[in-house]
Structures are given as C-alpha cells and as structure tokens.
Amino acid sequence: MKFPTNRLRRLRYNKILRDMIEDVRINPTDLICPIFIIEGTNIKEPIAAMPGQYRFSVDQAVKLCEELIQNNINSIILFGIPKDKDNTGEISCSSNSIIPKAIEELKNVYGDQIFIIADVCNCEYTTHGHCGTVIDNDVDNDATLKTLSSQSLILAKSGADALAPSDMMDGRVKVIREVLDNNKFEKIPIFPYSVKYSSAFYGPFRDAAKSSPSFGDRKTYQMNFKNSEEAINEVKFDINEGADVVIIKPALSYLDIIYRIKERFNIPIIAYNVSGEYTMVKSASKNDFIDEMETILEILHSIKRSGANAIISYHALDIAKYLRSNEVQ
C-alpha cells in the first residue's frame, strides 16, 4: 500500500512540537474581568444566575482587583447597581454615582496597575430597565444621547481609562467623542459595543445587574440576530465617529461576525463572552457533562482565533489562575 507523502499528524505526536507551532494562545493580558459594583461596605453578594460570580461593594472590589493583578489580569470593566433609580438614568451623571466613586477608589489604590473600562449605559439606572429615556413607549435615541454624554464626562473625570457605550443608540460615539474632546479628555479612548445583538444569552447578566426591562424588549435598538450585513454598517459608522476599539457581543454564537469585522476593518476587537455562555458552561460542568476548564479554554481560544484581540469574560480569573499554575518555569 502506498502511503501519503504529506502527513499532518507528524506535527501532532509530540506535545512540545504541538505547543511550538500553536498559532493562537490566550494570555492573562488578553482578558478583561467584568465587575458588578453595589452600594454599601463589606459586601460580596452571590449572583444566583451566575455561579461563582458576585456583586461587590467598592471595598471588596478593591480586594478582587488585588487578586486579579496577582494573576496578571490588568483590565476590568465596571457595571453599577445603584440603590436609587430614575426614569432617564440621569442619576448616573453625578460624581456621587456608584461607578465614579468606585473608579476613584480603585485608582487611588492601584493607579496605572489596573486599566478601568467604564460601561456607559442607562439600563442599570432607569426604573424601567431600558437603556435610555422612554418617550411614547420607546427609547428615544436623541434624548438618550444627552444622558450618555453627561455620564461619559463624569466617568472620564473620575479617572476611567476607557469608555464603553453599550446602549446601541445611533450617533453616541460622535457625541461622546465631542464632549470628551471639548473638556480636554481627548486621550481617553472609546470602546463602543458596535455590534450588540438582541440576545437570549443576556438573561443572567440582567439578573446580576437588576436591569431587566419592565415592559417590552430591546429589539428596537439592539440588533436582530438573524442579520450580519448590519454589523458591517454599525462598525463602519462607529469608526467614522471616532471609535478606537469595537466590542462585539455576544461572542460564541457570533464568531462569524468577529471574523468578518476583523477581515474588513483595521481596528482592534474586544469580544464579550457573555453571561449566558458562562452559565451554560457552569451548569453543564456541575452535572459532570463536560470538563469545565477544557471547555472554557476551547471557547476562549475559538473567540481569539476568530479575530478578537481581547475578551471580556466572567471566566477571566479562573483562566488566569490556571495559566499561572501551568506556566513553564
């Protein structure tokens, strides 16, 4: 029997060789850890829908960041859960709001050791749970832009390193860029959620952030998951308005979108490995249906392989600990 001349398995027999020719690797510096901040002190409150995740008071978030830094994670994204809410989200447009206070404290403790991305949105701050000002039973785009730009300026003044508007309002990058530049914050980058689908994978996050809409849904401003060409336009418009990095959310069911954006545009991409993806892994692992760590590693590598430069993931600390414990000495 004549055997093939080319045998790709020759490159797979030896582990050292397999490691040598890997073309995608996950490093802790690729990972961004989401943190939910609540008011109060000495609070580390479990999130029922997301096993292993917590809502932290600022003092406890400081402790978490110490652990992140020790495990070589130097980037976080913050979400606020205030005690009080209003109809427009204007409560977020104050230096006394929960996230500005958290940023100031984290920067006081860690300075440039930690890169703080501040989520810019109103859903956690509105009584109705929508991402902006509701007029005639729908989120009014242009009225919401006013709140988003005010919120962004406060976050910049508090010391945020980057702003990540997640609202999906048309024109938000332009108005935020203008308000930052006009107030001498031209060095602060904007990381918009340029591609954010209306997804069933957000359920656990809404429980964690207490931000579920009290009526209707978000399909008039978040994208239809059946569409792909629309994503190209969203990214193109955001780049033209001044976006520095684009965020794509969710990640796992949208690897094709990440790949297409990477091929089309010369801009860094952050993919969001969202709460529903996290919870599915945790649930399946709890029932011994999968190996948790192997599954997480496969998922994160697939996200990076598709073209993401960095990944927001609730698995971030677990992965960083695993990588640290398995690094070659």
C-alpha positions as CSV (number, residue, x, y, z in Angstrom):
1,M,0.0,0.0,0.0
2,K,1.4,3.4,-1.0
3,F,1.2,5.9,1.9
4,P,0.8,9.6,1.6
5,T,3.9,11.8,1.4
6,N,2.4,14.5,3.4
7,R,1.2,13.5,6.9
8,L,-0.1,16.3,9.0
9,R,-0.2,14.1,12.0
10,R,3.6,14.2,12.1
11,L,3.1,17.6,13.7
12,R,0.8,16.3,16.4
13,Y,2.6,13.3,18.0
14,N,4.9,15.3,20.3
15,K,3.4,17.8,22.8
16,I,6.5,20.1,22.7
17,L,6.1,20.3,18.9
18,R,2.3,20.9,19.2
19,D,3.0,23.8,21.6
20,M,5.7,25.2,19.4
21,I,3.5,25.6,16.3
22,E,0.3,26.9,18.0
23,D,-0.9,30.0,16.3
24,V,-3.4,31.1,18.9
25,R,-2.7,31.5,22.6
26,I,-4.6,33.0,25.5
27,N,-2.6,35.2,27.8
28,P,-4.0,36.8,31.0
29,T,-3.4,40.2,29.4
30,D,-6.0,39.3,26.8
31,L,-8.7,39.0,29.4
32,I,-10.9,41.7,30.8
33,C,-12.8,40.9,34.0
34,P,-16.3,42.3,34.5
35,I,-17.2,43.5,38.0
36,F,-20.6,44.4,39.3
37,I,-20.5,47.2,41.9
38,I,-23.2,47.7,44.5
39,E,-23.5,50.3,47.3
40,G,-22.5,49.6,50.9
41,T,-19.4,48.2,52.5
42,N,-18.0,44.7,53.1
43,I,-20.5,43.1,50.6
44,K,-19.7,40.1,48.4
45,E,-23.2,39.0,47.3
46,P,-23.5,35.8,45.3
47,I,-25.3,36.1,41.9
48,A,-27.8,33.2,41.8
49,A,-27.9,33.0,38.0
50,M,-24.1,33.1,37.7
51,P,-22.5,30.6,40.0
52,G,-19.1,31.8,41.2
53,Q,-19.9,35.5,40.4
54,Y,-20.7,38.2,42.9
55,R,-21.9,41.8,43.3
56,F,-19.1,43.7,45.2
57,S,-19.1,46.8,47.3
58,V,-16.2,49.1,46.4
59,D,-14.0,47.9,49.3
60,Q,-14.5,44.3,48.2
61,A,-13.8,45.2,44.6
62,V,-10.5,46.6,45.7
63,K,-9.6,43.2,47.2
64,L,-10.7,41.4,44.0
65,C,-8.5,43.7,41.9
66,E,-5.5,42.8,44.0
67,E,-6.2,39.1,43.2
68,L,-6.6,40.0,39.5
69,I,-3.3,41.8,39.4
70,Q,-1.5,39.0,41.2
71,N,-2.7,36.7,38.4
72,N,-1.6,39.1,35.7
73,I,-5.0,40.4,34.8
74,N,-4.7,44.2,34.5
75,S,-8.0,45.2,32.8
76,I,-11.6,45.3,34.2
77,I,-15.0,46.6,33.1
78,L,-17.3,48.0,35.7
79,F,-21.1,47.8,35.9
80,G,-23.0,49.8,38.6
81,I,-26.1,48.6,40.5
82,P,-27.4,51.7,42.4
83,K,-29.9,51.7,45.2
84,D,-31.9,54.5,43.6
85,K,-33.0,54.8,40.0
86,D,-34.9,57.4,37.9
87,N,-36.8,57.5,34.6
88,T,-33.9,58.7,32.4
89,G,-30.7,57.4,34.0
90,E,-29.6,60.9,35.0
91,I,-28.7,59.6,38.4
92,S,-25.6,58.2,36.8
93,C,-24.5,61.7,35.7
94,S,-23.0,62.6,39.1
95,S,-19.6,62.3,40.7
96,N,-21.5,60.8,43.7
97,S,-22.9,57.9,41.5
98,I,-21.7,54.4,42.3
99,I,-19.2,53.9,39.4
100,P,-17.4,57.2,39.6
101,K,-16.8,56.6,43.3
102,A,-15.6,53.1,42.5
103,I,-13.2,54.3,39.8
104,E,-11.8,57.0,42.1
105,E,-11.1,54.4,44.9
106,L,-9.6,51.8,42.6
107,K,-7.3,54.4,41.0
108,N,-6.3,55.7,44.5
109,V,-5.2,52.2,45.4
110,Y,-3.8,50.8,42.2
111,G,-3.1,53.8,39.8
112,D,-1.9,52.6,36.5
113,Q,-1.6,49.0,37.6
114,I,-5.3,48.5,36.5
115,F,-6.9,49.6,33.3
116,I,-10.5,50.5,34.0
117,I,-13.2,50.4,31.3
118,A,-16.4,52.0,32.4
119,D,-19.6,50.7,30.8
120,V,-21.7,53.6,29.6
121,C,-25.4,52.8,29.6
122,N,-28.6,53.7,31.4
123,C,-30.3,50.3,31.9
124,E,-28.9,49.8,35.4
125,Y,-30.0,53.3,36.4
126,T,-33.5,53.5,35.0
127,T,-36.7,52.5,36.8
128,H,-38.0,50.8,33.6
129,G,-34.8,48.9,32.8
130,H,-34.4,50.2,29.3
131,C,-31.1,51.7,28.0
132,G,-32.3,55.3,27.7
133,T,-35.1,57.8,28.0
134,V,-38.5,56.4,27.2
135,I,-40.9,58.6,25.2
136,D,-44.1,57.2,23.7
137,N,-43.3,53.8,25.0
138,D,-40.0,53.5,23.2
139,V,-36.4,54.6,23.9
140,D,-35.8,58.0,22.3
141,N,-32.5,58.0,20.6
142,D,-31.5,61.7,20.7
143,A,-32.8,62.3,24.3
144,T,-30.7,59.4,25.4
145,L,-27.6,60.8,23.8
146,K,-27.7,63.7,26.2
147,T,-27.6,61.4,29.2
148,L,-24.9,59.2,27.7
149,S,-22.6,62.2,27.0
150,S,-23.1,63.6,30.5
151,Q,-22.5,60.2,32.1
152,S,-19.3,59.8,29.9
153,L,-17.9,63.1,31.1
154,I,-18.4,62.2,34.7
155,L,-16.7,58.8,34.2
156,A,-13.8,60.5,32.5
157,K,-13.4,63.0,35.3
158,S,-13.5,60.2,37.9
159,G,-10.4,58.5,36.2
160,A,-11.8,55.9,33.8
161,D,-9.2,54.8,31.3
162,A,-11.7,54.0,28.6
163,L,-15.4,54.3,28.0
164,A,-17.6,51.5,26.6
165,P,-21.1,52.8,25.5
166,S,-23.3,49.7,25.3
167,D,-26.6,51.3,24.6
168,M,-26.7,51.0,20.8
169,M,-28.1,54.5,20.2
170,D,-27.3,55.9,16.8
171,G,-24.6,58.7,16.9
172,R,-23.5,58.0,20.5
173,V,-19.8,57.7,19.6
174,K,-19.8,61.1,17.9
175,V,-21.4,63.0,20.8
176,I,-19.3,61.2,23.4
177,R,-16.1,62.0,21.5
178,E,-17.1,65.6,21.2
179,V,-17.9,66.1,24.9
180,L,-14.6,64.4,25.8
181,D,-12.5,66.4,23.4
182,N,-14.2,69.7,24.4
183,N,-13.3,69.0,28.0
184,K,-9.7,68.1,27.5
185,F,-10.2,64.3,27.6
186,E,-9.0,63.7,24.1
187,K,-6.7,61.0,25.3
188,I,-9.4,58.7,26.6
189,P,-10.4,56.1,24.0
190,I,-14.0,55.0,23.3
191,F,-14.7,51.2,23.0
192,P,-18.4,51.1,21.8
193,Y,-20.4,48.0,21.7
194,S,-20.6,48.4,18.0
195,V,-22.2,45.0,17.4
196,K,-24.6,44.1,20.1
197,Y,-27.3,41.7,19.3
198,S,-30.7,41.3,21.0
199,S,-29.8,38.0,22.5
200,A,-31.2,35.4,24.8
201,F,-27.7,35.0,26.2
202,Y,-28.0,38.1,28.3
203,G,-30.5,36.7,30.9
204,P,-28.1,36.0,33.7
205,F,-26.5,39.5,33.3
206,R,-29.9,41.1,33.7
207,D,-30.4,39.3,36.9
208,A,-26.9,40.2,38.1
209,A,-27.3,43.9,37.2
210,K,-31.0,44.1,38.1
211,S,-31.6,45.6,34.7
212,S,-34.4,43.6,33.0
213,P,-36.9,45.8,31.1
214,S,-40.2,46.3,33.0
215,F,-42.0,46.3,29.7
216,G,-41.3,45.2,26.1
217,D,-37.9,44.3,24.9
218,R,-34.7,45.9,23.4
219,K,-35.3,44.9,19.8
220,T,-35.8,48.5,18.6
221,Y,-32.2,49.3,19.4
222,Q,-30.2,46.1,19.8
223,M,-29.5,44.1,16.6
224,N,-31.5,41.3,15.0
225,F,-29.5,38.1,15.5
226,K,-30.6,37.0,12.0
227,N,-28.6,39.8,10.4
228,S,-24.9,40.0,9.5
229,E,-24.5,42.8,7.0
230,E,-26.0,45.2,9.5
231,A,-22.9,44.6,11.7
232,I,-20.6,45.9,9.0
233,N,-22.5,49.2,8.9
234,E,-22.6,49.6,12.7
235,V,-18.8,49.2,12.9
236,K,-18.2,51.5,9.9
237,F,-20.3,54.2,11.4
238,D,-18.7,53.9,14.8
239,I,-15.2,54.1,13.3
240,N,-16.1,57.2,11.3
241,E,-17.5,58.8,14.5
242,G,-14.2,58.2,16.4
243,A,-14.3,54.6,17.9
244,D,-10.8,53.4,18.9
245,V,-11.8,49.7,19.6
246,V,-15.0,47.9,18.9
247,I,-16.8,45.4,21.1
248,I,-18.8,42.5,19.7
249,K,-21.4,40.9,21.9
250,P,-22.2,38.0,22.3
251,A,-19.1,36.1,21.2
252,L,-19.7,32.3,21.0
253,S,-22.6,32.3,18.6
254,Y,-21.2,35.2,16.6
255,L,-17.7,34.1,15.7
256,D,-18.5,34.6,12.1
257,I,-19.2,38.3,12.8
258,I,-16.0,38.7,14.7
259,Y,-14.1,37.2,11.7
260,R,-15.9,39.4,9.2
261,I,-15.2,42.5,11.1
262,K,-11.5,41.6,11.6
263,E,-11.2,40.9,7.8
264,R,-13.0,44.1,6.8
265,F,-11.6,46.7,9.3
266,N,-8.2,47.6,10.6
267,I,-9.4,48.1,14.2
268,P,-8.9,46.2,17.5
269,I,-11.8,43.9,18.6
270,I,-12.9,43.0,22.0
271,A,-15.3,40.1,22.2
272,Y,-17.7,39.7,25.1
273,N,-18.0,36.1,26.3
274,V,-21.4,36.9,27.9
275,S,-23.3,35.7,31.0
276,G,-25.5,33.1,29.2
277,E,-22.4,31.5,27.7
278,Y,-20.7,31.5,31.2
279,T,-23.8,30.0,32.9
280,M,-24.2,27.2,30.4
281,V,-20.6,26.1,31.0
282,K,-21.1,26.2,34.8
283,S,-24.4,24.3,34.6
284,A,-23.0,21.6,32.4
285,S,-19.9,21.3,34.5
286,K,-21.9,21.0,37.7
287,N,-23.7,18.0,36.2
288,D,-20.4,16.4,35.0
289,F,-21.5,16.7,31.4
290,I,-18.3,18.5,30.4
291,D,-14.8,19.2,31.7
292,E,-15.1,22.9,32.8
293,M,-11.6,24.1,32.3
294,E,-11.1,22.3,29.0
295,T,-14.3,23.7,27.7
296,I,-13.5,27.2,28.8
297,L,-10.1,27.1,27.2
298,E,-11.6,25.8,23.9
299,I,-14.2,28.6,23.9
300,L,-11.8,31.4,24.6
301,H,-9.3,30.1,22.0
302,S,-12.1,29.9,19.5
303,I,-13.0,33.5,20.2
304,K,-9.4,34.7,19.8
305,R,-8.9,32.5,16.7
306,S,-11.9,34.2,15.1
307,G,-10.1,37.6,15.3
308,A,-10.6,39.0,18.8
309,N,-7.7,40.9,20.3
310,A,-9.1,40.7,23.8
311,I,-12.0,39.0,25.6
312,I,-14.4,40.2,28.3
313,S,-15.1,37.0,30.3
314,Y,-16.5,36.0,33.6
315,H,-14.1,33.1,33.4
316,A,-11.1,35.5,33.4
317,L,-9.8,34.9,36.9
318,D,-10.2,31.2,36.7
319,I,-8.4,31.0,33.4
320,A,-5.6,33.3,34.7
321,K,-5.1,31.1,37.7
322,Y,-5.0,28.0,35.5
323,L,-2.5,29.6,33.2
324,R,-0.3,30.8,36.1
325,S,-0.3,27.3,37.7
326,N,0.6,25.6,34.4
327,E,3.2,28.0,33.1
328,V,6.6,26.7,32.2
329,Q,9.2,27.5,34.9
